Amino acid sequence: MLKIRPATDADHDAIWEIFHEVVAAGDTYPFDPQMSREDALAYWFRSDTQTYVAEQDRHVFGTYILRPNWSGPAGHVANAAFMVAANARGREIGRAMGEHCLAEARRLGFRAMQFNFVVSTNQSAVRLWQKLGMKIVGTLPGAFRHPEKGYVDVYVMFRSLLDD
Amino acid sequence: MLKIRPATDADHDAIWEIFHEVVAAGDTYPFDPQMSREDALAYWFRSDTQTYVAEQDRHVFGTYILRPNWSGPAGHVANAAFMVAANARGREIGRAMGEHCLAEARRLGFRAMQFNFVVSTNQSAVRLWQKLGMKIVGTLPGAFRHPEKGYVDVYVMFRSLLDD
């Protein structure tokens, strides 16, 4: 049984393991593949950020963050980012975290959700977010340098949180 | 004669005056209108950021920043933000800074420029960026709460820096 809960300091090792694995692969996130543990955890636990983990049998297989994408007159738009351990993919952990995230964003009063950077070649993610109601509202031509495919497009995805 | 040059510590007062004026108006930037001087200058002079001012007769009328929009495999995309003092608008200072910015971005080796947040009601800015070759590549529905017009759309604008 998968459980999604707020992360604590005790989750740092597990989160860093997943974060490093995902970012070092260099095929989905616009971060330096050599990003340090310190910088990674500072980013994932920023003061304006809610951090969650997905665990099963006391093992953390995924993590996500939820934060305002901007502030002031745009503070009603949320942003989120998701990571799943490579050995746990295909088990609907991303989907469970995505649904949890949209519910949390609504609970916190956000009116919309925006993903700023979904690499177009990450088709399983694009399809998953579309199933969760996120729409491609923008395409950034060649904004990501994929390690095998070269410069590929990036999608901006968005959905209202008011209409269902 | 307008001169655009890198900002120094001696420009902090002038930059803060412009920044505060622009952000307090609440009609163009996704920042807290009450943002403090300290936070504003920390943002405008972030370690990954090039900061410039536009001056005429030793008076600063505008300022802009240029930085990578992301890092790692997306570090080739630049981002920029521009502010002009209210009493200096209509004098082509924004246009001069925009042209300077695109040239600087090319000089620094960026392959593209992205503006993440252009409020659709800010028509003079949208038109100016279009004249400089920026295209609307995405629309964020209702992502900005305008002080008079309510929730309005926001554009993501983008251009290659390779093709001319």
Interface residues (C-beta under 8 A of the other chain):
Chain A: V23 G26 D27 Y29 P30 F31 D32 P33 M35 W70 S71 G72 P73 A74 G75 H76 V77 R111 A112 Q114 N116 F117 V137 G138 T139 L140 P141 G142 A143 F144 R145 H146 P147 V154 V156 F158 S160
Chain B: V23 G26 D27 Y29 P30 F31 D32 P33 M35 W70 S71 G72 P73 A74 G75 H76 V77 R111 A112 Q114 N116 F117 V137 G138 T139 L140 P141 G142 A143 F144 R145 H146 P147 V154 V156 F158 S160
